[in-house]
């Protein structure tokens, strides 16, 4: 059975535990990279990672862009969005469709 994990600072990820997701609080980029790699090997289908952490480990996240699983999704932390996650969505839509059909170049 596939699982969903959440990686990020403690304050941002603990709430996800209440809805049954696996949470992995990290404090360093090294911990985030190690955790992401471990979850990818441990049958996690979806890995949510706070934007602030994701921006620090882009090379590690890029490894999973061409694989069906896990899907790595940047999410805002408890302080709000940096725009990093939506930029990735825009880039993926443009890559898949060949044009920006969602944001109209905004």
Phi, psi and omega per residue, in radians:
X1 nan 2.357 -3.140
X2 -1.393 2.627 -3.080
X3 -2.145 2.883 3.074
X4 -2.084 2.236 3.131
X5 -2.089 2.744 3.132
X6 -2.273 2.204 3.130
X7 -2.022 2.338 3.087
X8 2.926 -3.001 3.105
X9 -1.166 2.656 -3.029
X10 -0.930 -0.820 -3.091
X11 -1.111 -0.515 -3.100
X12 -1.477 -0.470 -3.022
X13 -1.773 -0.376 -3.044
X14 -1.052 -0.569 3.127
X15 -1.072 -0.480 3.139
X16 -1.211 -0.406 3.111
X17 -1.100 -0.592 -3.117
X18 -1.117 -0.426 3.134
X19 -1.791 0.244 2.995
X20 1.607 0.170 3.100
X21 -1.529 2.728 3.073
X22 -1.457 2.241 -3.094
X23 -1.997 2.496 -3.099
X24 -2.356 1.573 3.094
X25 -1.209 2.357 3.104
X26 -2.304 2.701 3.124
X27 -2.127 -0.233 3.142
X28 -2.252 2.811 3.086
X29 -1.105 -0.647 3.133
X30 -1.105 -0.750 3.093
X31 -1.083 -0.722 -3.129
X32 -1.103 -0.794 3.129
X33 -1.086 -0.829 3.139
X34 -1.066 -0.742 -3.125
X35 -1.146 -0.782 3.129
X36 -1.043 -0.811 3.130
X37 -1.084 -0.725 3.140
X38 -1.134 -0.771 -3.139
X39 -1.127 -0.661 3.119
X40 -1.066 -0.607 3.125
X41 -1.411 -0.380 -3.025
X42 -1.703 0.548 3.002
X43 1.194 0.500 3.022
X44 -1.502 2.156 -3.120
X45 -1.460 -0.602 -3.122
X46 -2.267 2.298 3.080
X47 -2.206 1.990 3.055
X48 -1.562 2.378 -3.129
X49 -2.411 2.331 -3.099
X50 -1.073 2.515 -3.101
X51 -0.970 -0.707 -3.104
X52 -1.076 -0.673 3.084
X53 -1.303 -0.768 -3.111
X54 -1.023 -0.660 -3.137
X55 -1.146 -0.384 -3.119
X56 -1.525 -0.294 -3.084
X57 -2.278 0.860 -3.057
X58 -1.084 -0.597 -3.130
X59 -1.131 -0.693 3.138
X60 -1.172 -0.744 3.131
X61 -1.149 -0.679 -3.130
X62 -1.038 -0.469 3.114
X63 -1.019 -0.494 -3.029
X64 -1.743 0.034 -3.125
X65 -1.241 -0.413 -3.098
X66 -1.811 0.093 3.122
X67 -1.894 2.583 3.140
X68 -1.150 -0.631 3.131
X69 -2.401 2.487 -0.019
X70 -1.441 2.753 2.983
X71 -1.565 2.121 -3.122
X72 -1.826 2.075 -3.032
X73 -2.119 2.021 3.047
X74 -1.245 2.384 3.127
X75 -2.265 2.713 3.075
X76 -1.128 2.655 3.019
X77 -1.603 -2.977 -3.067
X78 -1.217 -0.168 3.085
X79 -1.578 -0.212 3.141
X80 2.081 3.133 -3.062
X81 -1.531 2.529 3.024
X82 -1.684 -0.181 -3.065
X83 1.608 -0.120 -3.106
X84 -1.073 -0.779 -3.107
X85 -1.108 -0.784 -3.100
X86 -1.211 -0.557 3.063
X87 -1.087 -0.669 3.102
X88 -1.181 -0.695 3.089
X89 -1.062 -0.810 3.139
X90 -1.036 -0.804 -3.137
X91 -1.089 -0.701 -3.139
X92 -1.206 -0.650 3.090
X93 -1.125 -0.806 3.127
X94 -1.066 -0.697 3.134
X95 -1.146 -0.756 -3.092
X96 -1.284 -0.705 -3.028
X97 -1.678 -0.530 -3.086
X98 1.650 0.003 3.131
X99 -2.727 2.785 3.104
X100 -1.510 1.639 -3.098
X101 -1.630 -0.162 -3.082
X102 -1.752 -0.809 -2.981
X103 -1.779 -0.175 -3.138
X104 0.863 0.854 3.082
X105 1.010 0.588 3.095
X106 -1.574 nan nan
